[in-house]
Amino acid sequence: MLELRAITAGYVKKAPVVRDVSLTIAPGEAVGLLGPSGCGKSTLARVAALLHRPDSGTLVVDGEPVRHWRHRAPRELRTAFGVVFQQPRLSADPRLPLRDLIAEPLRATGRREGLAERVAELASGVGLTPDLLDRRPHEVSDGQLQRACLARALVLRPRWLVCDEMTAMLDASTTAALVAVVEEYRAATGAGLLAVGHDRTLLDRWCDRTVHWETLAASARPAQAGQPVAERIPAG
Ligand SMILES: Nc1ncnc2c1ncn2[C@@H]1O[C@H](COP(=O)(O)OP(=O)(O)OP(=O)(O)O)[C@@H](O)[C@H]1O
């Protein structure tokens, strides 16, 4: 279970961009998060993935309240999350060939055994041909780089995936391919998913339910009769 309880977070102490927001994702569940640009979706996603410390509120991961974020978080908790961002070029070291980019988390956590095989298996899974693995980010397309970033997010076999507008820059066929990779991984491992986006149709198809930003702050307070706190839309 991933529980964001009454989270307030932002970048300037007295002007939080996320105020009193609560959201719970059940084990294995896929939740889509929709909302207008600039409302704070990415900030909340970063709190959920241990990348941004909230000003107040509690994040509970699989029953454990989180006390530390970023490099201070315990490694086993940090590696429970795989994160993919909207702009792969901002999250990829431009010096690394794609094979090293994908392997980065394995090296950083000292898991070198079977590294080459794991990278090859994931690269093939996300649709990267072997010749692309020797190229650096500036030598591949956005879609190819995003495939590598997704492989990197999966390489440590996370229990939770946070996809923050993962497909916003991509065409329809690459979008479908990346969503299929995420869903295959989730089917095989039971990982839960928070998918942030603007494309309601995509999120409705992809996720078990889609939540609207406007309803999230209300869910921190007792719901009033007749007031929906989240919208459940059947997948497909
Ligand atoms: N590093 C930062 N420093 C200061 N302000 C920031 C920072 N990152 C985001 N913000 C501000 O916080 C607010 C929420 O940003 P956030 O990226 O969480 O929104 P979002 O809902 O994900 O938007 P979008 O859908 O456009 O990606 C915005 O007003 C943004 O300008």
The ligand as an ORCA input file, in Angstrom:
! r2SCAN-3c Opt
* xyz 0 1
  N      11.917     23.251     -8.513
  C      10.938     24.151     -8.390
  N      11.162     25.327     -7.759
  C      10.179     26.242     -7.586
  N       8.912     26.048     -8.028
  C       8.638     24.905     -8.661
  C       9.626     23.898     -8.873
  N       9.039     22.862     -9.533
  C       7.751     23.208     -9.729
  N       7.510     24.435     -9.207
  C       6.205     25.124     -9.206
  O       5.282     24.351     -8.455
  C       4.007     24.362     -9.056
  C       3.561     22.932     -9.303
  O       4.455     22.339    -10.235
  P       4.310     20.812    -10.690
  O       5.423     20.535    -11.646
  O       4.180     19.958     -9.497
  O       2.900     20.870    -11.453
  P       2.224     19.841    -12.455
  O       0.806     19.719    -12.040
  O       3.006     18.589    -12.526
  O       2.336     20.635    -13.830
  P       2.451     20.094    -15.335
  O       1.178     19.330    -15.598
  O       2.539     21.364    -16.135
  O       3.686     19.260    -15.430
  C       4.124     25.202    -10.333
  O       3.636     26.482    -10.053
  C       5.618     25.243    -10.591
  O       5.988     26.446    -11.215
*
